[in-house]
Amino acid sequence: MIDTDIQLTGGGYIADISSRLGGICYRLVHSVTGADLLRTPKDEAHLLENVYLFGNPPLFPPNRILGGRFVFEGKEYLLPLNEPSTGCHIHGALYKMPFVIEKLEESRVRLVFEEKAGEYICFPHAFLFVREYLLDENGLLERDTVTNLSPSVMPFMLAYHTTFNIPFINGSAPWEHRIRLDTGREELRTEKFIPTGEFRDVGEREEKFRCGEYVPFGEHLSAFYEASGEMVMRDVNSGVELFYDADREAFPYRMLFQTVEGSFFVCEPQTTAIDCFHLPPAKGDYGLVRISPGEQKTYWTRMGVR
């Protein structure tokens, strides 16, 4: 496993967190059931195979922005093109930034990241991002707060590329899991994962998610949905359920991803539709958040077992 420098204990859980890499929680274990919830890298080489597919990386801005360019309130924003194959900016860089440990107790920690205007991926706003974790009998609660430290209104978009183990109970198998999530329409994308501006109505796959009968195995899944609320993954053999919840109003979208072999499942709460700046404006702002100078916005997620 990579070097995590923070370990929290509380409520029958153990959480390992790295302040050096985005304040990411890379491991969450429930001692009674033995549930090992999050996909944990074996070492740094394993992590570098795909840095997004371990723990709960924070993405700001999440997903792809075509050309790395957008206009907000009459001002042009230019972000680095870090995905040459699509000509996009993808996922920001918050997930790899070092955070300062401001407060650490047995079951809680407060981590802080502050950046000046232009220093974070050429983003022209100074901001403060705080990650707070609390472990108790209800699982791992995360509260993240972003503060606009600049003199102008700041656009904000956030997601967590949270990647769960399959199986999360030792001795089980991928096809012995069932997932429930209240999904709505799917945002359609091109072969380069760029939104077309259209949405697809609910079909057979979405009905399986809704009734808790989706099997995370045998299908390559990469889909972006209108969805909110709790995701539940049930291990059929033990009856243990893994749950992942997020602020219903703040995160109206979910990105879902898995490979055919079903060795992990990504459920990514997201505040905005993908590349919201380039979608048809007549249909709304797609969840884009505007933060005034000095204003704070707080977001929460919770995960655990029952």
C-alpha positions as CSV (number, residue, x, y, z in Angstrom):
1,M,0.0,0.0,0.0
2,I,1.1,3.6,-0.6
3,D,2.3,5.7,2.3
4,T,-0.8,7.0,4.1
5,D,0.2,9.3,6.9
6,I,-3.2,9.5,8.7
7,Q,-5.2,6.6,10.3
8,L,-8.6,7.3,11.9
9,T,-10.5,4.8,14.1
10,G,-14.0,5.0,15.4
11,G,-17.4,3.3,15.4
12,G,-15.8,0.0,14.4
13,Y,-14.1,1.4,11.3
14,I,-10.5,2.1,10.3
15,A,-9.7,4.7,7.7
16,D,-6.3,5.4,6.1
17,I,-5.8,8.8,4.5
18,S,-3.0,10.6,2.7
19,S,-2.5,14.3,3.3
20,R,0.2,14.3,0.6
21,L,-2.2,13.2,-2.2
22,G,-5.4,15.2,-2.1
23,G,-6.5,14.2,1.3
24,I,-7.7,11.0,-0.2
25,C,-9.1,8.2,1.9
26,Y,-7.5,5.1,0.4
27,R,-8.8,2.4,2.8
28,L,-11.9,2.0,4.8
29,V,-12.4,-1.2,6.8
30,H,-15.3,-2.3,9.0
31,S,-13.9,-4.6,11.7
32,V,-17.1,-6.6,12.6
33,T,-18.0,-7.6,9.0
34,G,-14.5,-7.5,7.6
35,A,-15.8,-5.3,4.8
36,D,-13.0,-3.6,2.9
37,L,-14.9,-0.9,1.1
38,L,-12.4,1.2,-1.0
39,R,-10.0,0.1,-3.7
40,T,-6.6,0.5,-2.2
41,P,-3.3,0.7,-4.3
42,K,-0.7,-2.0,-3.5
43,D,2.1,0.5,-4.0
44,E,3.0,3.6,-5.9
45,A,3.4,1.7,-9.2
46,H,-0.1,0.3,-8.8
47,L,-1.5,3.7,-8.1
48,L,0.1,5.2,-11.2
49,E,-1.6,2.7,-13.4
50,N,-4.7,5.0,-13.0
51,V,-4.6,7.5,-10.2
52,Y,-8.3,8.0,-10.3
53,L,-9.3,4.4,-9.6
54,F,-8.3,4.3,-5.9
55,G,-10.0,5.7,-2.8
56,N,-12.1,8.9,-3.2
57,P,-10.1,11.5,-5.3
58,P,-11.6,15.0,-5.3
59,L,-12.0,16.3,-8.9
60,F,-12.1,20.1,-9.5
61,P,-13.2,20.6,-12.1
62,P,-14.6,17.1,-12.7
63,N,-14.6,15.2,-16.0
64,R,-13.8,16.8,-19.4
65,I,-13.9,20.4,-20.6
66,L,-13.5,20.5,-24.4
67,G,-10.4,22.4,-25.5
68,G,-9.8,23.3,-21.8
69,R,-11.6,26.5,-22.6
70,F,-14.8,28.0,-21.3
71,V,-16.4,31.4,-20.8
72,F,-17.9,32.4,-17.4
73,E,-19.6,35.8,-16.9
74,G,-17.9,37.2,-20.0
75,K,-14.4,36.0,-18.9
76,E,-12.4,33.3,-20.8
77,Y,-10.9,30.5,-18.7
78,L,-8.0,28.5,-20.2
79,L,-7.0,25.2,-18.5
80,P,-4.2,22.9,-19.5
81,L,-5.0,20.2,-22.1
82,N,-4.0,17.2,-20.0
83,E,-5.8,14.6,-22.2
84,P,-4.3,15.0,-25.7
85,S,-6.3,12.1,-27.1
86,T,-9.6,14.1,-26.7
87,G,-8.2,17.6,-26.7
88,C,-9.7,18.2,-23.2
89,H,-8.8,19.2,-19.8
90,I,-9.8,16.4,-17.4
91,H,-10.3,16.2,-13.6
92,G,-8.3,19.1,-12.5
93,A,-5.3,18.5,-10.1
94,L,-6.8,18.6,-6.6
95,Y,-6.5,14.9,-6.2
96,K,-2.6,15.1,-6.2
97,M,-2.1,18.2,-4.2
98,P,-0.6,18.2,-0.7
99,F,-2.9,19.2,2.1
100,V,-1.9,20.6,5.5
101,I,-3.1,18.7,8.5
102,E,-4.7,21.4,10.6
103,K,-6.4,19.2,13.2
104,L,-6.0,15.5,14.0
105,E,-7.9,13.4,16.6
106,E,-8.5,9.7,16.9
107,S,-11.7,9.7,14.9
108,R,-11.5,12.9,12.9
109,V,-9.2,15.1,10.8
110,R,-9.2,18.5,9.1
111,L,-7.1,19.0,6.0
112,V,-6.5,22.3,4.3
113,F,-5.4,23.3,0.8
114,E,-5.1,27.0,-0.2
115,E,-4.0,28.4,-3.5
116,K,-3.4,31.8,-5.0
117,A,-5.0,33.1,-8.2
118,G,-3.5,31.4,-11.3
119,E,-1.4,28.9,-9.4
120,Y,-3.8,26.0,-9.6
121,I,-4.1,24.7,-13.2
122,C,-4.1,28.4,-14.3
123,F,-7.4,28.9,-12.5
124,P,-7.7,32.7,-12.0
125,H,-9.2,32.6,-8.5
126,A,-7.6,32.2,-5.1
127,F,-9.5,29.7,-3.0
128,L,-9.4,27.5,0.1
129,F,-10.5,23.9,0.1
130,V,-11.0,22.0,3.4
131,R,-11.6,18.3,3.7
132,E,-12.9,17.1,7.1
133,Y,-13.5,13.4,8.0
134,L,-15.3,11.9,10.9
135,L,-15.5,8.2,11.7
136,D,-18.4,6.9,13.9
137,E,-20.9,4.0,14.0
138,N,-22.6,5.5,10.9
139,G,-19.4,5.1,8.8
140,L,-17.1,7.8,7.3
141,L,-18.6,11.2,7.0
142,E,-16.8,13.7,4.9
143,R,-17.5,17.5,4.8
144,D,-15.7,19.6,2.3
145,T,-15.8,23.4,2.2
146,V,-14.6,25.6,-0.6
147,T,-14.1,29.4,0.0
148,N,-13.7,31.9,-2.7
149,L,-10.7,34.1,-1.7
150,S,-10.8,36.2,-4.9
151,P,-12.5,39.5,-5.6
152,S,-14.8,38.1,-8.3
153,V,-17.4,35.4,-8.6
154,M,-15.9,32.0,-9.0
155,P,-17.4,29.1,-11.0
156,F,-17.2,25.8,-9.1
157,M,-17.8,22.2,-10.0
158,L,-16.9,19.1,-7.9
159,A,-17.0,15.4,-8.0
160,Y,-15.4,12.4,-6.1
161,H,-14.1,9.6,-8.2
162,T,-14.9,7.1,-5.5
163,T,-13.9,3.5,-6.3
164,F,-15.2,0.6,-4.4
165,N,-13.8,-2.9,-4.1
166,I,-15.6,-5.8,-5.7
167,P,-15.8,-8.0,-3.8
168,F,-15.8,-5.9,-0.7
169,I,-16.4,-9.1,1.5
170,N,-13.5,-11.6,1.4
171,G,-14.5,-14.8,-0.3
172,S,-17.3,-13.4,-2.4
173,A,-17.4,-12.9,-6.1
174,P,-18.3,-10.0,-8.5
175,W,-21.4,-11.7,-9.8
176,E,-22.6,-12.2,-6.2
177,H,-23.2,-8.4,-5.8
178,R,-26.3,-6.3,-6.5
179,I,-26.3,-2.5,-6.9
180,R,-29.2,-0.1,-6.2
181,L,-29.2,3.5,-7.3
182,D,-32.1,5.8,-8.3
183,T,-30.8,6.7,-11.8
184,G,-32.7,9.0,-14.3
185,R,-31.7,9.9,-17.8
186,E,-28.3,9.3,-19.2
187,E,-26.2,12.1,-20.7
188,L,-25.1,10.9,-24.1
189,R,-21.5,11.3,-25.2
190,T,-19.4,10.9,-28.3
191,E,-16.7,8.2,-28.7
192,K,-14.3,10.7,-27.2
193,F,-16.6,11.1,-24.1
194,I,-17.7,14.6,-25.0
195,P,-21.4,15.3,-24.3
196,T,-23.7,15.6,-27.3
197,G,-26.2,17.8,-25.5
198,E,-28.8,15.1,-25.5
199,F,-30.1,12.8,-22.8
200,R,-31.5,9.2,-23.1
201,D,-34.6,8.1,-21.3
202,V,-34.5,5.3,-18.7
203,G,-34.0,1.9,-20.2
204,E,-33.5,-1.7,-19.0
205,R,-30.1,-1.1,-17.3
206,E,-31.5,1.9,-15.4
207,E,-34.5,-0.2,-14.2
208,K,-32.1,-2.8,-12.8
209,F,-30.3,0.0,-10.9
210,R,-33.6,1.3,-9.6
211,C,-34.8,-2.0,-8.3
212,G,-31.5,-3.1,-6.8
213,E,-30.8,-5.9,-9.3
214,Y,-27.8,-4.5,-11.3
215,V,-24.9,-7.0,-11.3
216,P,-21.5,-5.2,-11.6
217,F,-19.9,-7.9,-13.8
218,G,-19.6,-8.8,-17.4
219,E,-20.3,-5.4,-18.9
220,H,-18.0,-2.4,-19.6
221,L,-20.0,0.4,-18.1
222,S,-19.2,4.1,-18.5
223,A,-22.3,6.2,-18.2
224,F,-23.3,9.6,-16.8
225,Y,-26.7,9.9,-15.2
226,E,-29.1,12.3,-13.7
227,A,-29.1,10.7,-10.2
228,S,-29.1,11.5,-6.6
229,G,-29.2,9.9,-3.2
230,E,-27.7,6.7,-1.9
231,M,-26.0,3.9,-3.8
232,V,-26.2,0.5,-2.1
233,M,-24.1,-2.5,-3.0
234,R,-25.3,-5.8,-1.5
235,D,-23.2,-8.9,-1.1
236,V,-25.7,-11.7,-1.7
237,N,-23.9,-14.3,0.3
238,S,-23.4,-12.4,3.6
239,G,-26.3,-9.9,3.2
240,V,-23.9,-7.1,4.1
241,E,-24.7,-3.8,2.3
242,L,-22.2,-1.1,1.4
243,F,-23.8,2.3,1.2
244,Y,-22.6,5.6,-0.3
245,D,-24.6,8.7,0.1
246,A,-24.1,12.3,-0.9
247,D,-25.9,15.6,-0.5
248,R,-29.0,15.2,-2.6
249,E,-29.3,18.9,-3.6
250,A,-25.6,19.5,-4.3
251,F,-24.9,16.3,-6.3
252,P,-27.7,15.7,-8.8
253,Y,-25.5,13.6,-11.2
254,R,-23.6,10.3,-11.0
255,M,-20.8,9.0,-13.2
256,L,-20.7,5.2,-13.1
257,F,-17.8,3.1,-14.3
258,Q,-16.7,-0.5,-14.2
259,T,-14.7,-3.0,-16.3
260,V,-15.9,-6.3,-17.7
261,E,-14.2,-8.4,-15.0
262,G,-15.9,-6.4,-12.3
263,S,-13.0,-5.9,-10.0
264,F,-14.2,-2.5,-8.8
265,F,-17.1,-0.2,-9.2
266,V,-17.0,3.6,-9.5
267,C,-19.8,5.8,-8.2
268,E,-18.9,9.4,-8.7
269,P,-21.2,12.1,-7.3
270,Q,-20.9,15.2,-9.4
271,T,-22.4,18.7,-9.0
272,T,-22.7,19.5,-12.7
273,A,-23.3,17.9,-16.0
274,I,-20.2,17.0,-18.0
275,D,-18.7,20.1,-19.7
276,C,-21.7,22.2,-18.7
277,F,-20.2,25.3,-20.3
278,H,-20.7,23.8,-23.8
279,L,-24.1,22.4,-23.4
280,P,-27.2,24.2,-24.9
281,P,-27.8,27.2,-22.6
282,A,-31.5,27.2,-23.2
283,K,-31.8,24.0,-21.1
284,G,-30.4,25.6,-17.9
285,D,-27.0,25.8,-16.1
286,Y,-26.8,22.1,-15.4
287,G,-25.8,22.5,-11.8
288,L,-23.0,25.1,-12.2
289,V,-22.2,26.7,-8.8
290,R,-21.4,30.4,-8.5
291,I,-19.4,31.4,-5.4
292,S,-19.3,35.1,-4.5
293,P,-16.2,36.7,-3.1
294,G,-15.7,35.5,0.5
295,E,-18.6,33.0,0.3
296,Q,-18.3,29.4,1.3
297,K,-20.0,26.2,0.0
298,T,-20.0,22.9,1.9
299,Y,-20.6,19.4,0.5
300,W,-20.9,16.1,2.3
301,T,-20.8,12.4,1.6
302,R,-21.1,9.3,3.8
303,M,-20.1,5.7,3.3
304,G,-20.2,2.6,5.4
305,V,-21.9,-0.8,5.8
306,R,-25.0,-2.2,7.4
